[in-house]
Amino acid sequence: MAFPQPPRGRYAHAPGPTFLAYSPNGQKLVTAGVDNFCRVFTTGSDDEPLNVDDCQENNLAVAAGNDFFITGAEDGTVNKYAMATSDGDGGDILWRSTLPIRDVALSPDGAWVAVASDELVVHVIHTKDIQMVKRLRDQNRSVRHVSFNKSGTQLAVSCVDGSLYIYSMDSEEPELVQKVDDMIKRTEPEAESSARVLWHPDGTAFATPTGLREMQVMSTGDWAKHKTFKTEHRADITAAAWSPNGALLVTTSNDLSICLWDAKTQKLLKKYDDVKATILAMAWHPTQNILSYTNNEGLLYMHTNFVPPELQHFLRLPLQAAPYFHNPSEGRGNSPTTNLVNGLKHVLPERRARAGSADSLDDLLGDEFRDDDLDMPDEADDGFVIDDDGAGYTNGLGKRTNGHLGPLESMSKRRPTAPVFQPQIHEPFQPGGTPWRGNRRLLCCTLLGYVSTISQEGTHYTAEVRFYNDREYTNVRFTDVFGYDKAALTEHGTLFSCQPKGSIPAMIYYRPHETWTTRADWRTNLPAGESVTAIALSHSYVVVTTSANYVRIYSLFGLPLRVFRQKASPVVTCAAWRDYVLTIGNGPVSGDGTSQLLYTIENVKRDEICQSEDIVALPPNTTLTSVFFSSDGDPYIYDSDGVLLTLLHWRTNGQARWVPMLDTKCLSRRAGGGKQESYWPVSVSQDANGKHVFHCMIVKGSEKYPTHPPPMLSEFALEIPLSSAIDKGRQEKEPDVDPMFDEEEESGKKPESKQQQHEQDYILSSVLHTQLSETISHTRPTTYQKQDLSNLDVQIDRSLLQLLALECLAGEDRGMKALELVTLMRNSNGKMLDLAGKVAERYNRDMLRDKIQELAERRLMSNEEEEDEL
């Protein structure tokens, strides 16, 4: 489409790259080009522009304030010129670089100018004091563009290697906030294609041209990619600009076209194809419907009424929000948060003036010191007014009227004299689920695979179930019109849930993987007004917790089995394994104002409560991140401090306790302090060697959640926190010696590291032994479980035997501790006490050997007595 009235080009400079900038008040427009002068045009005037002579040649950038403008030239100089002068004094040199200047950007207050050049360092110079310079040094390649946000608190730097750097400019030393890779196109410094960051007028996001000839929006709240303007330009984008209110976006390209876009819907409103030359710079007038742009032939176009009349209502809109898929401030689980305050306004009765006490000041001083006019109590003031001048003070009955009083206010509108206490509750979340990152999010992560969803321009979604073992299971991808926001995955099927929308209630959807009959997937709706807070799926049941604090349990075929209201409310999350269901909710308020979490474990099949409203052990200022059952069926939680805990004795009512199994801050990989990473929990299971490991996803940097697609699973051996990561780092540098087998090196080896390792093996094996023995006692054990229990017995005794060797090596004075270690041996195979005696004999601890023999005889006699009783 052609322009209705083609704008008239004005020759601003000789043919060549030409650039422009509006003054913040919109009164002036400055252009700079290949010749040695700049021009200042007046908005709305057809008069000849003001020439600022004696400038540098081959200017490649220009930025303007209300009273001055700044240019950057190919010879490496940055100059400042007054807006209303043509004296040709050459201006003031703000900076001189050894390489060509590529871009300059002026802060909104006009105090700082950022300079981009072929050098690696970006210099930010004060416009009034050139001695004040800030340097940005994190770039690996030369810089093409710089851009301040609307408040001047952040500066975006675009490099030729396709990387974006976002700096915080609040402090004296700029701080790198975020580095974004693979968003802009890799370009040459002299390329006409643009990689400039365009800050949205609302200040919460920016857009940049991409290598796919699109405009990609990114939020500064979560640093995720959001809406995309699919421009369909046939060549690289060379310039773009937001309208002053952020409602429109205009782009141009080497294909000699200009496109006008609706920022909210990313729909093309107008396209103009009669552009004469490649546009290198464009800018909206700050207040008027004028779009100005310059090209590579030295021409300036000031296009008045660029937005046609039928679309000018976009310009009359107030400041618009940036085009997001989802608000970056949206909560983690997208679940409706529940407030403990019930919404009623507690109103105190009206307080009247206090009467004087028996020993008040007035009573002590006496009537002669009383100020009757000011301090007369309300009881003494009967409201009688003498209308002796007939001015209408009274109503004829000797009483004054109420005309002097204001309107009666409702007591509910009175503000309380003190702030109302509101406890801080834990928000509901779905284990394994992440918040939106752009248009993608993970619904759950397990050892089998993960479930994810992709928002398709806000109209529908694409749900995907991917398995790590695609030979045994088939990946599933389907169109989701309901907006599933939670999922759970097991070997038998996948469970989905969605929230209510308008008149459509919340829904549960179960989809089995394979069945021996026709695939029996099913859906069920929740009652109106109820939303889903968390879901769980086991081999036997479907568990749903709702905003009404109900726990709903279904069979795998959709049959409702249990519906009850949880005591601890509001509900936070849930988990399930076989016949067991674990639910967690908010409980009483602790001393720091945060509600404690309470958990309940129930055996649905037997209709038994294992643990009822017991406390989830979390330290202050710590939140619950995930809850799950291990592959062996033991409950685990993971908190925001990076600590993994398991629940011991949970099948015995009143005996449960939380035991830390791993503290990720104490991992040896973090001993040096150089790694900045967190861990997204998935599960706990045994590896190929039968060793219990923690499966997680490593999240690099300051991020809290994994991206989509998620990273590969990592394994960390369980390690009860006994020492810090620094101690482990020191121990790894020492040689590893076993005192039982390497006598030759005993004299030169410090055994502290080996002792801590054996202590770790002992306590970890003891905890795992307790878990497995309780599982075997409450279930029908398998042959593998019995063998694992026997192996743990041997591991415990082996660890104690190795600790015994270290104590014997330390000296005779450690005999009492050595004997204590022997008493802790389980001696399940009847040989460990004999081996302990041999260890004592090997180190010439004769007295200890005699004590061990006595202990062995006593145990033998006690075993014989037990057999006789049987």
Secondary structure, DSSP 8 states (H G I E B T S, - for coil): ---SS---EEE-SSSS--EEEE-TTSSEEEEE-SSS-EEEEETT--S--EEE-S--SSEEEEEE-SSEEEEEETTSEEEEEETT--S----EEEEE-SS-EEEEEE-TTSSEEEEEESSSSEEEEESS-TT-EEEE---SS-EEEEEE-TTSSEEEEEETTSEEEEEE-SSSS-EEEEEEESSS----TT-SS----EE-TTSSEEEEE-TTS-EEEEETTT--EEEEE----SS-EEEEEE-TTSSEEEEEETTS-EEEEETTTTEEEEEE----S-EEEEEE-SSSSEEEEEETTSEEEEEET-S-GGGGGGTTS-------SS-TT--SS------SS-S--------------TT-HHHHH-GGG--HHHH--TTT---B----S-SS-B-SSSBB-STTS-----GGGS--SS-----B------TT----BTTEEEEEE-SSEEEEEEEETTTEEEEEEEES-TTTS--EEEEESS-EEEEEE-SSEEEEEE--BTTB--EEEEEES--SSS---EEEE--TT--EEEEEE-SSEEEEEETTSEEEEEETTS-EEEEEE-SS-SEEEEEEETTEEEEEEEEEE-TTSBEEEEEEEEETTTTEEEEEEEE----TT--EEEEEE-TTS-EEEEETTSEEEEEESTTSTT--EEEEEEEGGG-GGGTTS---EEEEEEEEEE-TTS-EEEEEEEEETT--S--SS----EEEE-B---S-HHHHHHHHTS----TTT-GGGSTT--THHHHHHHHHHHHHHHHHHHHHHHHHHHS---HHHHHHHHHHHHHHHHHHHHHHHHHHHH-GGGHHHHHHHHHT---TTS-HHHHHHHHHHHTT-HHHHHHHHHHHHHHHHHHHHHHHH-
